[in-house]
Structures are given as structure tokens and as C-alpha cells.
């Protein structure tokens, strides 16, 4: 795997902080995320570095595709979030 280091003016990145996450984490990844710092390769690398309990859901669409409440993507995301919370709370 290639090394992924996002160019940012902030001296912190999810790649650096992910190993310190010990709480349950649900990552929802847009299959076609168009945000440069949220591309699927970077998101998968962050997910792999999370040390605590984790679950990944890949949703069709881009970064903001989950926000349209009448869409099937929104329904899938909400269902996944509810099921995850039932498991960890």
C-alpha cells in the first residue's frame, strides 16, 4: 500500500490519531467520496489503524449523498447507525 499523507496546514490527521481510538467506532464511507481528504483509500487506511472495536459501512454515492433524507442511501445509513448503537450501548 502506498503511504498516504494528506497535505494540510493542521499538524494532525486522522492517520495519526486513529490508533488512539479505543471506543467503538462506526465509519461510514461514501463509495464515490469526492472530498480530497476523504477519498476511500485514505478512509480505509484510517479504519485499518483504529485500535478499538470498529465497523465499516460503505454506502453508495459521495460525501454528502447520505444527507438527503428521502434517499435509499439515507435510510441505509440511519439503519446502520441504529444497529451499531444498539450493539455498543
PyMOL Python script that loads the backbone (N, CA, C, O; Angstrom):
from pymol import cmd

cmd.read_pdbstr("""\
ATOM      1  N   UNK A   1       0.845  -1.179   0.000  1.00  0.00           N
ATOM      2  CA  UNK A   1       0.000   0.000   0.000  1.00  0.00           C
ATOM      3  C   UNK A   1       0.887   1.238   0.000  1.00  0.00           C
ATOM      4  O   UNK A   1       1.907   1.280   0.688  1.00  0.00           O
ATOM      5  N   UNK A   2       0.501   2.223  -0.760  1.00  0.00           N
ATOM      6  CA  UNK A   2       1.265   3.460  -0.802  1.00  0.00           C
ATOM      7  C   UNK A   2       1.051   4.255   0.483  1.00  0.00           C
ATOM      8  O   UNK A   2       0.018   4.125   1.140  1.00  0.00           O
ATOM      9  N   UNK A   3       2.009   5.053   0.824  1.00  0.00           N
ATOM     10  CA  UNK A   3       1.897   5.899   2.012  1.00  0.00           C
ATOM     11  C   UNK A   3       0.998   7.075   1.690  1.00  0.00           C
ATOM     12  O   UNK A   3       1.192   7.752   0.680  1.00  0.00           O
ATOM     13  N   UNK A   4       0.016   7.323   2.540  1.00  0.00           N
ATOM     14  CA  UNK A   4      -0.945   8.395   2.310  1.00  0.00           C
ATOM     15  C   UNK A   4      -0.750   9.458   3.376  1.00  0.00           C
ATOM     16  O   UNK A   4      -1.041   9.221   4.549  1.00  0.00           O
ATOM     17  N   UNK A   5      -0.265  10.615   2.986  1.00  0.00           N
ATOM     18  CA  UNK A   5      -0.100  11.718   3.916  1.00  0.00           C
ATOM     19  C   UNK A   5      -0.800  12.926   3.317  1.00  0.00           C
ATOM     20  O   UNK A   5      -0.290  13.550   2.386  1.00  0.00           O
ATOM     21  N   UNK A   6      -1.982  13.258   3.859  1.00  0.00           N
ATOM     22  CA  UNK A   6      -2.694  14.394   3.289  1.00  0.00           C
ATOM     23  C   UNK A   6      -1.950  15.698   3.543  1.00  0.00           C
ATOM     24  O   UNK A   6      -1.349  15.885   4.602  1.00  0.00           O
ATOM     25  N   UNK A   7      -1.994  16.594   2.571  1.00  0.00           N
ATOM     26  CA  UNK A   7      -1.383  17.908   2.717  1.00  0.00           C
ATOM     27  C   UNK A   7      -2.375  18.775   3.485  1.00  0.00           C
ATOM     28  O   UNK A   7      -3.478  19.042   3.007  1.00  0.00           O
ATOM     29  N   UNK A   8      -1.981  19.204   4.659  1.00  0.00           N
ATOM     30  CA  UNK A   8      -2.852  20.018   5.498  1.00  0.00           C
ATOM     31  C   UNK A   8      -2.016  20.998   6.303  1.00  0.00           C
ATOM     32  O   UNK A   8      -0.878  20.707   6.672  1.00  0.00           O
ATOM     33  N   UNK A   9      -2.585  22.144   6.566  1.00  0.00           N
ATOM     34  CA  UNK A   9      -1.875  23.129   7.387  1.00  0.00           C
ATOM     35  C   UNK A   9      -1.971  22.772   8.862  1.00  0.00           C
ATOM     36  O   UNK A   9      -1.242  23.322   9.687  1.00  0.00           O
ATOM     37  N   UNK A  10      -2.856  21.867   9.189  1.00  0.00           N
ATOM     38  CA  UNK A  10      -3.025  21.432  10.572  1.00  0.00           C
ATOM     39  C   UNK A  10      -2.066  20.270  10.844  1.00  0.00           C
ATOM     40  O   UNK A  10      -2.002  19.331  10.050  1.00  0.00           O
ATOM     41  N   UNK A  11      -1.317  20.318  11.957  1.00  0.00           N
ATOM     42  CA  UNK A  11      -0.329  19.274  12.214  1.00  0.00           C
ATOM     43  C   UNK A  11      -0.931  17.977  12.763  1.00  0.00           C
ATOM     44  O   UNK A  11      -0.280  17.260  13.522  1.00  0.00           O
ATOM     45  N   UNK A  12      -2.133  17.689  12.389  1.00  0.00           N
ATOM     46  CA  UNK A  12      -2.806  16.495  12.879  1.00  0.00           C
ATOM     47  C   UNK A  12      -3.619  15.905  11.734  1.00  0.00           C
ATOM     48  O   UNK A  12      -4.155  16.637  10.902  1.00  0.00           O
ATOM     49  N   UNK A  13      -3.704  14.617  11.699  1.00  0.00           N
ATOM     50  CA  UNK A  13      -4.525  13.983  10.686  1.00  0.00           C
ATOM     51  C   UNK A  13      -5.149  12.735  11.288  1.00  0.00           C
ATOM     52  O   UNK A  13      -4.622  12.199  12.263  1.00  0.00           O
ATOM     53  N   UNK A  14      -6.257  12.257  10.735  1.00  0.00           N
ATOM     54  CA  UNK A  14      -6.874  11.037  11.233  1.00  0.00           C
ATOM     55  C   UNK A  14      -5.917   9.842  11.204  1.00  0.00           C
ATOM     56  O   UNK A  14      -6.044   8.924  12.015  1.00  0.00           O
ATOM     57  N   UNK A  15      -4.970   9.853  10.281  1.00  0.00           N
ATOM     58  CA  UNK A  15      -3.991   8.763  10.229  1.00  0.00           C
ATOM     59  C   UNK A  15      -3.135   8.720  11.498  1.00  0.00           C
ATOM     60  O   UNK A  15      -2.709   7.650  11.931  1.00  0.00           O
ATOM     61  N   UNK A  16      -2.891   9.887  12.083  1.00  0.00           N
ATOM     62  CA  UNK A  16      -2.085   9.972  13.296  1.00  0.00           C
ATOM     63  C   UNK A  16      -2.923   9.615  14.521  1.00  0.00           C
ATOM     64  O   UNK A  16      -2.441   8.923  15.418  1.00  0.00           O
ATOM     65  N   UNK A  17      -4.158  10.073  14.566  1.00  0.00           N
ATOM     66  CA  UNK A  17      -4.981   9.899  15.763  1.00  0.00           C
ATOM     67  C   UNK A  17      -5.728   8.572  15.815  1.00  0.00           C
ATOM     68  O   UNK A  17      -6.086   8.123  16.904  1.00  0.00           O
ATOM     69  N   UNK A  18      -5.974   7.936  14.686  1.00  0.00           N
ATOM     70  CA  UNK A  18      -6.777   6.705  14.645  1.00  0.00           C
ATOM     71  C   UNK A  18      -6.294   5.616  15.602  1.00  0.00           C
ATOM     72  O   UNK A  18      -7.132   4.978  16.239  1.00  0.00           O
ATOM     73  N   UNK A  19      -4.996   5.368  15.737  1.00  0.00           N
ATOM     74  CA  UNK A  19      -4.566   4.294  16.641  1.00  0.00           C
ATOM     75  C   UNK A  19      -4.942   4.528  18.104  1.00  0.00           C
ATOM     76  O   UNK A  19      -4.922   3.593  18.904  1.00  0.00           O
ATOM     77  N   UNK A  20      -5.283   5.763  18.456  1.00  0.00           N
ATOM     78  CA  UNK A  20      -5.628   6.088  19.837  1.00  0.00           C
ATOM     79  C   UNK A  20      -7.118   5.963  20.130  1.00  0.00           C
ATOM     80  O   UNK A  20      -7.543   6.165  21.267  1.00  0.00           O
ATOM     81  N   UNK A  21      -7.908   5.635  19.124  1.00  0.00           N
ATOM     82  CA  UNK A  21      -9.347   5.479  19.335  1.00  0.00           C
ATOM     83  C   UNK A  21      -9.605   4.100  19.929  1.00  0.00           C
ATOM     84  O   UNK A  21      -9.422   3.077  19.270  1.00  0.00           O
ATOM     85  N   UNK A  22     -10.029   4.095  21.172  1.00  0.00           N
ATOM     86  CA  UNK A  22     -10.272   2.831  21.866  1.00  0.00           C
ATOM     87  C   UNK A  22     -11.764   2.546  22.023  1.00  0.00           C
ATOM     88  O   UNK A  22     -12.151   1.435  22.383  1.00  0.00           O
ATOM     89  N   UNK A  23     -12.595   3.544  21.754  1.00  0.00           N
ATOM     90  CA  UNK A  23     -14.035   3.369  21.871  1.00  0.00           C
ATOM     91  C   UNK A  23     -14.593   2.761  20.592  1.00  0.00           C
ATOM     92  O   UNK A  23     -13.921   2.791  19.560  1.00  0.00           O
ATOM     93  N   UNK A  24     -15.812   2.204  20.630  1.00  0.00           N
ATOM     94  CA  UNK A  24     -16.410   1.671  19.400  1.00  0.00           C
ATOM     95  C   UNK A  24     -16.585   2.779  18.358  1.00  0.00           C
ATOM     96  O   UNK A  24     -17.032   3.882  18.672  1.00  0.00           O
ATOM     97  N   UNK A  25     -16.229   2.466  17.131  1.00  0.00           N
ATOM     98  CA  UNK A  25     -16.289   3.437  16.031  1.00  0.00           C
ATOM     99  C   UNK A  25     -17.053   2.827  14.865  1.00  0.00           C
ATOM    100  O   UNK A  25     -16.787   1.699  14.450  1.00  0.00           O
ATOM    101  N   UNK A  26     -18.000   3.586  14.349  1.00  0.00           N
ATOM    102  CA  UNK A  26     -18.680   3.237  13.102  1.00  0.00           C
ATOM    103  C   UNK A  26     -18.198   4.226  12.061  1.00  0.00           C
ATOM    104  O   UNK A  26     -18.428   5.428  12.194  1.00  0.00           O
ATOM    105  N   UNK A  27     -17.536   3.739  11.030  1.00  0.00           N
ATOM    106  CA  UNK A  27     -17.111   4.597   9.922  1.00  0.00           C
ATOM    107  C   UNK A  27     -18.028   4.357   8.750  1.00  0.00           C
ATOM    108  O   UNK A  27     -18.212   3.222   8.311  1.00  0.00           O
ATOM    109  N   UNK A  28     -18.602   5.431   8.244  1.00  0.00           N
ATOM    110  CA  UNK A  28     -19.448   5.353   7.065  1.00  0.00           C
ATOM    111  C   UNK A  28     -18.674   5.995   5.927  1.00  0.00           C
ATOM    112  O   UNK A  28     -18.313   7.171   5.985  1.00  0.00           O
ATOM    113  N   UNK A  29     -18.428   5.212   4.901  1.00  0.00           N
ATOM    114  CA  UNK A  29     -17.604   5.655   3.782  1.00  0.00           C
ATOM    115  C   UNK A  29     -18.455   5.729   2.526  1.00  0.00           C
ATOM    116  O   UNK A  29     -19.121   4.763   2.154  1.00  0.00           O
ATOM    117  N   UNK A  30     -18.427   6.876   1.885  1.00  0.00           N
ATOM    118  CA  UNK A  30     -19.098   7.027   0.593  1.00  0.00           C
ATOM    119  C   UNK A  30     -18.241   6.382  -0.487  1.00  0.00           C
ATOM    120  O   UNK A  30     -17.071   6.730  -0.650  1.00  0.00           O
ATOM    121  N   UNK A  31     -18.818   5.453  -1.214  1.00  0.00           N
ATOM    122  CA  UNK A  31     -18.074   4.715  -2.238  1.00  0.00           C
ATOM    123  C   UNK A  31     -17.411   5.647  -3.249  1.00  0.00           C
ATOM    124  O   UNK A  31     -16.331   5.346  -3.757  1.00  0.00           O
ATOM    125  N   UNK A  32     -18.052   6.769  -3.539  1.00  0.00           N
ATOM    126  CA  UNK A  32     -17.520   7.724  -4.518  1.00  0.00           C
ATOM    127  C   UNK A  32     -17.259   9.082  -3.874  1.00  0.00           C
ATOM    128  O   UNK A  32     -17.563  10.122  -4.457  1.00  0.00           O
ATOM    129  N   UNK A  33     -16.692   9.066  -2.667  1.00  0.00           N
ATOM    130  CA  UNK A  33     -16.452  10.324  -1.949  1.00  0.00           C
ATOM    131  C   UNK A  33     -15.537  11.218  -2.772  1.00  0.00           C
ATOM    132  O   UNK A  33     -14.440  10.821  -3.164  1.00  0.00           O
ATOM    133  N   UNK A  34     -16.008  12.422  -3.023  1.00  0.00           N
ATOM    134  CA  UNK A  34     -15.279  13.353  -3.874  1.00  0.00           C
ATOM    135  C   UNK A  34     -14.396  14.325  -3.091  1.00  0.00           C
ATOM    136  O   UNK A  34     -13.666  15.110  -3.696  1.00  0.00           O
ATOM    137  N   UNK A  35     -14.449  14.287  -1.761  1.00  0.00           N
ATOM    138  CA  UNK A  35     -13.632  15.175  -0.943  1.00  0.00           C
ATOM    139  C   UNK A  35     -12.196  14.639  -0.926  1.00  0.00           C
ATOM    140  O   UNK A  35     -11.982  13.460  -0.642  1.00  0.00           O
ATOM    141  N   UNK A  36     -11.224  15.482  -1.224  1.00  0.00           N
ATOM    142  CA  UNK A  36      -9.837  15.034  -1.388  1.00  0.00           C
ATOM    143  C   UNK A  36      -9.286  14.375  -0.123  1.00  0.00           C
ATOM    144  O   UNK A  36      -8.515  13.419  -0.213  1.00  0.00           O
ATOM    145  N   UNK A  37      -9.669  14.868   1.041  1.00  0.00           N
ATOM    146  CA  UNK A  37      -9.149  14.300   2.289  1.00  0.00           C
ATOM    147  C   UNK A  37     -10.046  13.181   2.829  1.00  0.00           C
ATOM    148  O   UNK A  37      -9.837  12.691   3.939  1.00  0.00           O
ATOM    149  N   UNK A  38     -11.028  12.790   2.047  1.00  0.00           N
ATOM    150  CA  UNK A  38     -11.942  11.709   2.465  1.00  0.00           C
ATOM    151  C   UNK A  38     -12.045  10.627   1.409  1.00  0.00           C
ATOM    152  O   UNK A  38     -13.011   9.863   1.404  1.00  0.00           O
ATOM    153  N   UNK A  39     -11.086  10.546   0.530  1.00  0.00           N
ATOM    154  CA  UNK A  39     -11.157   9.527  -0.521  1.00  0.00           C
ATOM    155  C   UNK A  39     -11.128   8.136   0.120  1.00  0.00           C
ATOM    156  O   UNK A  39     -10.568   7.961   1.202  1.00  0.00           O
ATOM    157  N   UNK A  40     -11.724   7.162  -0.542  1.00  0.00           N
ATOM    158  CA  UNK A  40     -11.822   5.820   0.043  1.00  0.00           C
ATOM    159  C   UNK A  40     -10.484   5.206   0.461  1.00  0.00           C
ATOM    160  O   UNK A  40     -10.433   4.501   1.469  1.00  0.00           O
ATOM    161  N   UNK A  41      -9.416   5.448  -0.270  1.00  0.00           N
ATOM    162  CA  UNK A  41      -8.110   4.894   0.105  1.00  0.00           C
ATOM    163  C   UNK A  41      -7.671   5.435   1.467  1.00  0.00           C
ATOM    164  O   UNK A  41      -7.205   4.680   2.320  1.00  0.00           O
ATOM    165  N   UNK A  42      -7.821   6.731   1.660  1.00  0.00           N
ATOM    166  CA  UNK A  42      -7.455   7.347   2.933  1.00  0.00           C
ATOM    167  C   UNK A  42      -8.375   6.851   4.047  1.00  0.00           C
ATOM    168  O   UNK A  42      -7.907   6.514   5.135  1.00  0.00           O
ATOM    169  N   UNK A  43      -9.675   6.806   3.781  1.00  0.00           N
ATOM    170  CA  UNK A  43     -10.611   6.355   4.809  1.00  0.00           C
ATOM    171  C   UNK A  43     -10.333   4.905   5.220  1.00  0.00           C
ATOM    172  O   UNK A  43     -10.398   4.573   6.403  1.00  0.00           O
ATOM    173  N   UNK A  44     -10.029   4.057   4.262  1.00  0.00           N
ATOM    174  CA  UNK A  44      -9.701   2.669   4.595  1.00  0.00           C
ATOM    175  C   UNK A  44      -8.410   2.580   5.406  1.00  0.00           C
ATOM    176  O   UNK A  44      -8.299   1.749   6.308  1.00  0.00           O
ATOM    177  N   UNK A  45      -7.443   3.425   5.091  1.00  0.00           N
ATOM    178  CA  UNK A  45      -6.187   3.435   5.852  1.00  0.00           C
ATOM    179  C   UNK A  45      -6.444   3.885   7.294  1.00  0.00           C
ATOM    180  O   UNK A  45      -5.868   3.331   8.230  1.00  0.00           O
ATOM    181  N   UNK A  46      -7.302   4.881   7.470  1.00  0.00           N
ATOM    182  CA  UNK A  46      -7.658   5.333   8.818  1.00  0.00           C
ATOM    183  C   UNK A  46      -8.378   4.207   9.556  1.00  0.00           C
ATOM    184  O   UNK A  46      -8.057   3.914  10.707  1.00  0.00           O
ATOM    185  N   UNK A  47      -9.347   3.579   8.901  1.00  0.00           N
ATOM    186  CA  UNK A  47     -10.097   2.485   9.521  1.00  0.00           C
ATOM    187  C   UNK A  47      -9.158   1.370   9.985  1.00  0.00           C
ATOM    188  O   UNK A  47      -9.305   0.854  11.093  1.00  0.00           O
ATOM    189  N   UNK A  48      -8.211   1.005   9.152  1.00  0.00           N
ATOM    190  CA  UNK A  48      -7.268  -0.065   9.491  1.00  0.00           C
ATOM    191  C   UNK A  48      -6.426   0.268  10.722  1.00  0.00           C
ATOM    192  O   UNK A  48      -5.975  -0.634  11.427  1.00  0.00           O
ATOM    193  N   UNK A  49      -6.215   1.550  10.979  1.00  0.00           N
ATOM    194  CA  UNK A  49      -5.372   1.971  12.102  1.00  0.00           C
ATOM    195  C   UNK A  49      -6.140   2.107  13.420  1.00  0.00           C
ATOM    196  O   UNK A  49      -5.517   2.218  14.476  1.00  0.00           O
ATOM    197  N   UNK A  50      -7.456   2.102  13.384  1.00  0.00           N
ATOM    198  CA  UNK A  50      -8.246   2.219  14.611  1.00  0.00           C
ATOM    199  C   UNK A  50      -8.016   0.979  15.462  1.00  0.00           C
ATOM    200  O   UNK A  50      -8.165  -0.148  14.989  1.00  0.00           O
ATOM    201  N   UNK A  51      -7.650   1.197  16.721  1.00  0.00           N
ATOM    202  CA  UNK A  51      -7.293   0.062  17.576  1.00  0.00           C
ATOM    203  C   UNK A  51      -8.478  -0.537  18.312  1.00  0.00           C
ATOM    204  O   UNK A  51      -8.443  -1.713  18.674  1.00  0.00           O
ATOM    205  N   UNK A  52      -9.513   0.233  18.539  1.00  0.00           N
ATOM    206  CA  UNK A  52     -10.665  -0.255  19.288  1.00  0.00           C
ATOM    207  C   UNK A  52     -11.643  -1.006  18.401  1.00  0.00           C
ATOM    208  O   UNK A  52     -11.388  -1.221  17.217  1.00  0.00           O
ATOM    209  N   UNK A  53     -12.777  -1.406  18.996  1.00  0.00           N
ATOM    210  CA  UNK A  53     -13.824  -2.076  18.216  1.00  0.00           C
ATOM    211  C   UNK A  53     -14.298  -1.159  17.084  1.00  0.00           C
ATOM    212  O   UNK A  53     -14.493   0.040  17.284  1.00  0.00           O
ATOM    213  N   UNK A  54     -14.476  -1.731  15.912  1.00  0.00           N
ATOM    214  CA  UNK A  54     -14.816  -0.874  14.773  1.00  0.00           C
ATOM    215  C   UNK A  54     -15.687  -1.624  13.787  1.00  0.00           C
ATOM    216  O   UNK A  54     -15.666  -2.851  13.697  1.00  0.00           O
ATOM    217  N   UNK A  55     -16.448  -0.842  13.058  1.00  0.00           N
ATOM    218  CA  UNK A  55     -17.287  -1.376  11.985  1.00  0.00           C
ATOM    219  C   UNK A  55     -17.267  -0.368  10.852  1.00  0.00           C
ATOM    220  O   UNK A  55     -17.272   0.842  11.075  1.00  0.00           O
ATOM    221  N   UNK A  56     -17.245  -0.885   9.640  1.00  0.00           N
ATOM    222  CA  UNK A  56     -17.221  -0.010   8.458  1.00  0.00           C
ATOM    223  C   UNK A  56     -18.451  -0.306   7.610  1.00  0.00           C
ATOM    224  O   UNK A  56     -18.778  -1.463   7.344  1.00  0.00           O
ATOM    225  N   UNK A  57     -19.120   0.751   7.194  1.00  0.00           N
ATOM    226  CA  UNK A  57     -20.237   0.648   6.267  1.00  0.00           C
ATOM    227  C   UNK A  57     -19.886   1.461   5.024  1.00  0.00           C
ATOM    228  O   UNK A  57     -19.574   2.648   5.122  1.00  0.00           O
ATOM    229  N   UNK A  58     -19.938   0.834   3.878  1.00  0.00           N
ATOM    230  CA  UNK A  58     -19.685   1.533   2.616  1.00  0.00           C
ATOM    231  C   UNK A  58     -21.047   1.790   1.979  1.00  0.00           C
ATOM    232  O   UNK A  58     -21.828   0.870   1.735  1.00  0.00           O
ATOM    233  N   UNK A  59     -21.304   3.058   1.722  1.00  0.00           N
ATOM    234  CA  UNK A  59     -22.582   3.490   1.180  1.00  0.00           C
ATOM    235  C   UNK A  59     -22.368   4.018  -0.237  1.00  0.00           C
ATOM    236  O   UNK A  59     -21.381   4.704  -0.502  1.00  0.00           O
ATOM    237  N   UNK A  60     -23.279   3.703  -1.135  1.00  0.00           N
ATOM    238  CA  UNK A  60     -23.203   4.241  -2.493  1.00  0.00           C
ATOM    239  C   UNK A  60     -23.258   5.763  -2.443  1.00  0.00           C
ATOM    240  O   UNK A  60     -23.876   6.343  -1.550  1.00  0.00           O
ATOM    241  N   UNK A  61     -22.612   6.397  -3.400  1.00  0.00           N
ATOM    242  CA  UNK A  61     -22.670   7.849  -3.503  1.00  0.00           C
ATOM    243  C   UNK A  61     -21.417   8.514  -2.983  1.00  0.00           C
ATOM    244  O   UNK A  61     -20.414   7.865  -2.687  1.00  0.00           O
ATOM    245  N   UNK A  62     -21.505   9.831  -2.880  1.00  0.00           N
ATOM    246  CA  UNK A  62     -20.365  10.638  -2.480  1.00  0.00           C
ATOM    247  C   UNK A  62     -20.429  11.084  -1.031  1.00  0.00           C
ATOM    248  O   UNK A  62     -21.150  10.506  -0.217  1.00  0.00           O
ATOM    249  N   UNK A  63     -19.668  12.117  -0.725  1.00  0.00           N
ATOM    250  CA  UNK A  63     -19.501  12.587   0.643  1.00  0.00           C
ATOM    251  C   UNK A  63     -20.815  13.054   1.266  1.00  0.00           C
ATOM    252  O   UNK A  63     -21.098  12.749   2.425  1.00  0.00           O
ATOM    253  N   UNK A  64     -21.600  13.779   0.515  1.00  0.00           N
ATOM    254  CA  UNK A  64     -22.828  14.351   1.061  1.00  0.00           C
ATOM    255  C   UNK A  64     -24.078  13.586   0.650  1.00  0.00           C
ATOM    256  O   UNK A  64     -25.190  14.019   0.951  1.00  0.00           O
ATOM    257  N   UNK A  65     -23.915  12.465  -0.027  1.00  0.00           N
ATOM    258  CA  UNK A  65     -25.055  11.691  -0.500  1.00  0.00           C
ATOM    259  C   UNK A  65     -25.936  11.131   0.595  1.00  0.00           C
ATOM    260  O   UNK A  65     -27.094  10.801   0.342  1.00  0.00           O
ATOM    261  N   UNK A  66     -25.417  11.015   1.802  1.00  0.00           N
ATOM    262  CA  UNK A  66     -26.191  10.459   2.904  1.00  0.00           C
ATOM    263  C   UNK A  66     -27.125  11.484   3.530  1.00  0.00           C
ATOM    264  O   UNK A  66     -27.944  11.134   4.380  1.00  0.00           O
ATOM    265  N   UNK A  67     -27.014  12.736   3.124  1.00  0.00           N
ATOM    266  CA  UNK A  67     -27.789  13.794   3.773  1.00  0.00           C
ATOM    267  C   UNK A  67     -29.211  13.946   3.241  1.00  0.00           C
ATOM    268  O   UNK A  67     -30.035  14.597   3.883  1.00  0.00           O
ATOM    269  N   UNK A  68     -29.513  13.373   2.108  1.00  0.00           N
ATOM    270  CA  UNK A  68     -30.841  13.539   1.504  1.00  0.00           C
ATOM    271  C   UNK A  68     -31.803  12.545   2.136  1.00  0.00           C
ATOM    272  O   UNK A  68     -31.777  11.355   1.822  1.00  0.00           O
ATOM    273  N   UNK A  69     -32.655  13.045   3.030  1.00  0.00           N
ATOM    274  CA  UNK A  69     -33.458  12.163   3.869  1.00  0.00           C
ATOM    275  C   UNK A  69     -34.480  11.305   3.141  1.00  0.00           C
ATOM    276  O   UNK A  69     -34.987  10.343   3.719  1.00  0.00           O
ATOM    277  N   UNK A  70     -34.791  11.615   1.913  1.00  0.00           N
ATOM    278  CA  UNK A  70     -35.731  10.781   1.159  1.00  0.00           C
ATOM    279  C   UNK A  70     -35.027   9.737   0.300  1.00  0.00           C
ATOM    280  O   UNK A  70     -35.674   9.045  -0.487  1.00  0.00           O
ATOM    281  N   UNK A  71     -33.714   9.616   0.443  1.00  0.00           N
ATOM    282  CA  UNK A  71     -32.969   8.697  -0.422  1.00  0.00           C
ATOM    283  C   UNK A  71     -32.779   7.332   0.246  1.00  0.00           C
ATOM    284  O   UNK A  71     -32.856   7.201   1.467  1.00  0.00           O
ATOM    285  N   UNK A  72     -32.532   6.333  -0.580  1.00  0.00           N
ATOM    286  CA  UNK A  72     -32.252   4.999  -0.039  1.00  0.00           C
ATOM    287  C   UNK A  72     -30.919   4.990   0.706  1.00  0.00           C
ATOM    288  O   UNK A  72     -30.760   4.242   1.670  1.00  0.00           O
ATOM    289  N   UNK A  73     -29.961   5.810   0.274  1.00  0.00           N
ATOM    290  CA  UNK A  73     -28.676   5.894   0.980  1.00  0.00           C
ATOM    291  C   UNK A  73     -28.862   6.403   2.403  1.00  0.00           C
ATOM    292  O   UNK A  73     -28.235   5.904   3.337  1.00  0.00           O
ATOM    293  N   UNK A  74     -29.726   7.396   2.560  1.00  0.00           N
ATOM    294  CA  UNK A  74     -30.003   7.945   3.887  1.00  0.00           C
ATOM    295  C   UNK A  74     -30.610   6.862   4.776  1.00  0.00           C
ATOM    296  O   UNK A  74     -30.208   6.698   5.928  1.00  0.00           O
ATOM    297  N   UNK A  75     -31.574   6.129   4.237  1.00  0.00           N
ATOM    298  CA  UNK A  75     -32.229   5.061   5.006  1.00  0.00           C
ATOM    299  C   UNK A  75     -31.225   3.981   5.408  1.00  0.00           C
ATOM    300  O   UNK A  75     -31.259   3.497   6.540  1.00  0.00           O
ATOM    301  N   UNK A  76     -30.332   3.599   4.492  1.00  0.00           N
ATOM    302  CA  UNK A  76     -29.304   2.599   4.809  1.00  0.00           C
ATOM    303  C   UNK A  76     -28.369   3.111   5.904  1.00  0.00           C
ATOM    304  O   UNK A  76     -28.012   2.374   6.823  1.00  0.00           O
ATOM    305  N   UNK A  77     -27.981   4.369   5.797  1.00  0.00           N
ATOM    306  CA  UNK A  77     -27.072   4.954   6.787  1.00  0.00           C
ATOM    307  C   UNK A  77     -27.723   5.007   8.161  1.00  0.00           C
ATOM    308  O   UNK A  77     -27.098   4.641   9.156  1.00  0.00           O
ATOM    309  N   UNK A  78     -28.958   5.454   8.228  1.00  0.00           N
ATOM    310  CA  UNK A  78     -29.658   5.543   9.515  1.00  0.00           C
ATOM    311  C   UNK A  78     -29.828   4.156  10.125  1.00  0.00           C
ATOM    312  O   UNK A  78     -29.615   3.974  11.323  1.00  0.00           O
ATOM    313  N   UNK A  79     -30.208   3.188   9.315  1.00  0.00           N
ATOM    314  CA  UNK A  79     -30.377   1.817   9.806  1.00  0.00           C
ATOM    315  C   UNK A  79     -29.058   1.276  10.357  1.00  0.00           C
ATOM    316  O   UNK A  79     -29.034   0.667  11.426  1.00  0.00           O
ATOM    317  N   UNK A  80     -27.976   1.493   9.638  1.00  0.00           N
ATOM    318  CA  UNK A  80     -26.658   1.029  10.091  1.00  0.00           C
ATOM    319  C   UNK A  80     -26.266   1.705  11.400  1.00  0.00           C
ATOM    320  O   UNK A  80     -25.723   1.061  12.297  1.00  0.00           O
ATOM    321  N   UNK A  81     -26.539   2.993  11.508  1.00  0.00           N
ATOM    322  CA  UNK A  81     -26.191   3.720  12.723  1.00  0.00           C
ATOM    323  C   UNK A  81     -27.004   3.221  13.918  1.00  0.00           C
ATOM    324  O   UNK A  81     -26.458   3.043  15.007  1.00  0.00           O
ATOM    325  N   UNK A  82     -28.293   2.997  13.724  1.00  0.00           N
ATOM    326  CA  UNK A  82     -29.146   2.491  14.796  1.00  0.00           C
ATOM    327  C   UNK A  82     -28.676   1.109  15.258  1.00  0.00           C
ATOM    328  O   UNK A  82     -28.582   0.856  16.459  1.00  0.00           O
ATOM    329  N   UNK A  83     -28.383   0.218  14.312  1.00  0.00           N
ATOM    330  CA  UNK A  83     -27.923  -1.130  14.668  1.00  0.00           C
ATOM    331  C   UNK A  83     -26.589  -1.081  15.410  1.00  0.00           C
ATOM    332  O   UNK A  83     -26.379  -1.826  16.367  1.00  0.00           O
ATOM    333  N   UNK A  84     -25.699  -0.212  14.971  1.00  0.00           N
ATOM    334  CA  UNK A  84     -24.403  -0.071  15.638  1.00  0.00           C
ATOM    335  C   UNK A  84     -24.599   0.412  17.080  1.00  0.00           C
ATOM    336  O   UNK A  84     -23.989  -0.121  18.007  1.00  0.00           O
ATOM    337  N   UNK A  85     -25.452   1.419  17.259  1.00  0.00           N
ATOM    338  CA  UNK A  85     -25.698   1.941  18.603  1.00  0.00           C
ATOM    339  C   UNK A  85     -26.359   0.904  19.498  1.00  0.00           C
ATOM    340  O   UNK A  85     -26.058   0.847  20.690  1.00  0.00           O
ATOM    341  N   UNK A  86     -27.244   0.089  18.957  1.00  0.00           N
ATOM    342  CA  UNK A  86     -27.846  -0.984  19.742  1.00  0.00           C
ATOM    343  C   UNK A  86     -26.788  -1.961  20.242  1.00  0.00           C
ATOM    344  O   UNK A  86     -26.883  -2.475  21.357  1.00  0.00           O
ATOM    345  N   UNK A  87     -25.796  -2.209  19.423  1.00  0.00           N
ATOM    346  CA  UNK A  87     -24.741  -3.165  19.795  1.00  0.00           C
ATOM    347  C   UNK A  87     -23.787  -2.606  20.860  1.00  0.00           C
ATOM    348  O   UNK A  87     -23.338  -3.342  21.739  1.00  0.00           O
ATOM    349  N   UNK A  88     -23.486  -1.334  20.782  1.00  0.00           N
ATOM    350  CA  UNK A  88     -22.426  -0.795  21.648  1.00  0.00           C
ATOM    351  C   UNK A  88     -22.934  -0.072  22.887  1.00  0.00           C
ATOM    352  O   UNK A  88     -22.165   0.195  23.810  1.00  0.00           O
ATOM    353  N   UNK A  89     -24.210   0.241  22.913  1.00  0.00           N
ATOM    354  CA  UNK A  89     -24.726   0.950  24.105  1.00  0.00           C
ATOM    355  C   UNK A  89     -25.389   0.007  25.075  1.00  0.00           C
ATOM    356  O   UNK A  89     -25.872   0.437  26.122  1.00  0.00           O
TER     357      UNK A  89
END
""", "prot")
cmd.dss("prot")
cmd.show_as("cartoon", "prot")
cmd.util.cbc("prot")
cmd.orient("prot")
